[in-house]
Structures are given as structure tokens and as C-alpha cells.
Amino acid sequence: MPFVDTSEVHPRSPLPGWSGRFIHSDNLTIVYWDAEDGAQPLHDHQHPQEEVWNVIDGEIEVTIEGATQVVGPGLVAIIPSGARHSVRVLRASRVIVVDHPKREPFGQEL
């Protein structure tokens, strides 16, 4: 599966206001997120994967180990493996998130 048409990937919604198209390679998980205004915040949590949040449109607030930053286009949030973090949507956003190593599937298919 060297090429994936993301428009053909069924979206999943783990929380109200979040819709993601999940792609898994042998080593990575890539999620194309659409987050609505007023989307439920992603609670404070941690996982063994390193995670990178790249905002394409909109604005989110990312907290990593107690440090909070507003992230918009042109700014990337890099979350180390095992770091406690949370995310809040400030404006409707499109975000690409990459996890390494790949994550187990989560969320509900829409």
C-alpha cells in the first residue's frame, strides 16, 4: 500500500467535534483531523508514541508537560514519548498528526 487516497479512508470520531482519517504504515500512524469549533478537548493523557501535530488551518492549544502554546499554521507541536499532553480547539482546524511507532486503532467509524 505505497499510495493512499485519504478521501477514500472512512473517518472515525473518538470525541464529539473530532473527525479523523487514520492511515497506518508498518511504523507510523498518520491522522488527518478535522476539528470543529467547540470540539471536546483531548484530555490530559500520555502514550508511548512520539507524536507530532502539524496545523494546516485553524488554531489549537497544546499543553505538553504543563507548558501551553497556541499552535496554528507554520508551528508544529512535538510531543515526546510518554509526555503528558492535552489539546483544545480554539478555532475550527485541520491538523495532520503523526505517531511513531504506530498506534493501535481508536475512535469510532462514522
Buried (B, 14 or more C-beta within 10 A) or exposed (E): EEEEEEEEBEBBBBBEBBBBBBBBEEEBBBBBBBBBEEBBBBEEEEBEBBBBBBBBEBBBBBBBEEEEEEBBEEBEBEBEEEBEBBBBBBEBBBBBBBBBEBBEEEBEEE
